[in-house]
Amino acid sequence: NDRERNRMHHLNSALDALRSVLPTFPDDAKLTKIETLRFAHNYIWALTQSLRLA
């Protein structure tokens, strides 16, 4: 199905863009989709906390 293939392409592109702005790990391993979302959530939370404490 072309519609599903297009949807997945856009989703994967968005996840790649998100991965590009997250700090990388020493082994530079590509995060899975769920790992990317969880890491982004935790990273945003940590940044928010550091701003609150500043």
C-alpha positions in Angstrom: 0.0 0.0 0.0 1.5 3.3 -1.1 -0.2 5.3 1.6 1.3 3.1 4.4 4.7 3.2 2.8 4.6 7.0 2.5 3.4 7.2 6.2 6.3 5.0 7.4 8.8 7.0 5.3 7.6 10.2 6.9 7.7 8.7 10.4 11.2 7.3 9.9 12.4 10.6 8.6 11.0 12.4 11.6 12.7 9.9 13.9 16.0 10.3 12.1 15.6 14.1 12.6 14.9 13.6 16.3 17.9 11.3 16.7 20.1 14.0 15.0 19.5 16.5 17.8 19.8 14.1 20.7 23.2 13.5 22.4 24.9 10.4 21.0 26.1 7.4 22.9 29.8 6.4 22.9 29.2 3.5 20.5 27.0 5.7 18.3 24.5 2.9 18.0 21.2 3.7 16.3 18.4 3.8 18.7 15.2 1.9 18.0 12.0 3.9 17.6 10.8 3.4 21.1 14.3 4.0 22.5 14.4 7.3 20.6 11.1 8.5 21.9 11.9 7.5 25.5 15.4 9.1 25.3 13.9 12.3 23.9 11.3 12.4 26.6 13.9 11.9 29.4 16.3 14.4 27.8 13.6 17.1 27.6 12.7 16.4 31.2 16.3 16.7 32.3 16.8 20.0 30.4 13.6 21.3 31.9 14.8 20.4 35.4 18.2 22.1 34.8 16.4 25.3 33.7 14.2 25.2 36.9 17.3 24.8 39.1 19.3 27.5 37.3 
